Amino acid sequence: MRNDDLLKRSLQAVWHPCTQMKSHEHLPLVPIARGEGVWLYDFDGKPYLDAVSSWWVNLFGHNNPRIKNAIKQQLDQLEHVILAGFTHEPVVQLSERLAELTGLGHCFYASDGASATEIALKMSFHYWRNSNLNQKTQFISLQNSYHGETLGALSVTDVAIFKDIYAPLLRQSAQMPSPDSRLAEAGESAEAFALRCADALETYVAAHHPQLAAFIVEPLIQCAAGMGMYHPIYLQRAREICKQYQIHLIADEIAVGFGRTGTLFACEQAGITPDFMCLSKGITGGYLPLSVVLTTDEIYQAFYHNDIARGFLHSHSYTGNALACSAALATLEIFVDDDVIASNRSQAARMNALLAPVIAHASVRNFRHLGMVWAFEVANGNPHFAQDFYKAALAHGLLLRPIGNTVYLMPPYVIKAEEMAELAAGVLALLDECGVSIAPLLD
């Protein structure tokens, strides 16, 4: 009964994100009462395995005692204070720790990924203005890129369903060929294709660099593009090109940071340091909203001046929230204490073995894996495949949200062997149920 009552109240009072609300006339909301580990439970006690980490944020499971206790301890001391003219221990500790881990510094905080994108874009533009290069006002990104849904972030996003309706409100940007290995020609290696795309990037940058402020890129995985994965050599070449032609490189690690790609930050696999790094999602282990932009000392110094207008006059009310920073510090401690990156390699190997029957399934195309992310396309002529698969998955006790005909798995890192087996078996059963090969969409 509590389920039905909560559903009715939610539909009357809440406008849910990324949702055509009318669809809930036939696709009920899922009311969640509590979480534990990789599991979410409704009010009747039915469990759902959270195979998408609650929109890619949860790293170490729901109701994690270490993160929870860190928040509780901080709550007894300080919940929040204005960060303009004030400071506190958790934000300083977190900033110092992130600087050590990234090689960047001077953290600027916000509450969500799109806000981090906005901050990085504005900082880049303002840096060039402070450097008397006022013509450098344009941005470039990758085809099929996603960087958020605020207006600045949408301007460098290339996902039509999010962007097209708002086109009259957006600044124009140029999109470079995506190195997503699914787009390579037959017989072309991922590395060769990435280099070919990098050549196209250099051709454009060479012709337009006087007007270009920055190139923003999702390192190694274009998540909203259906988990498009590419070779790290593209990032190496992008770093070289941006440096040669004096444009900033913004690494959007919002979704791929904190171990998702197999290293703490995806840029590590290319051996590069960007000019800006945007972080969010997993930074607090999925517990509280927090985002951060890190940049170089050179960029910071361009704002350091007696003239207030040369400063970065951007703000968010909850910037550097003490509770969120304490959750982030606890999350980083878990990475060290549990040797998470090494443990994830074992987790990934186990999951790969369990997914062997999925890889061999007749409906599966382009199976790929990086770190703790798995993805594949399903050859199916059903235009409502994503919704039908999602609904069927819920019936099997799995939270899976396909992107188009791409099914992906991005579970919390604490998933146990038996839970992996349950997830893999469930996906296989769903393919038999929903993945009838009508017309191969991607070969």
Helices and strands as residue ranges (DSSP letters): H 2-13, G 21-25, E 34-36, E 39-41, E 47-50, H 53-56, H 65-75, H 89-102, E 105-110, H 113-130, E 138-142, H 151-155, H 160-163, G 164-169, E 174-176, G 181-183, H 190-208, G 209-211, E 212-217, E 221-222, G 223-225, E 228-229, H 233-244, E 248-252, G 266-270, E 276-279, G 281-284, E 291-295, H 297-301, G 308-310, H 322-337, H 340-354, H 356-359, E 364-370, E 373-378, H 385-395, E 398-399, E 406-409, H 417-434
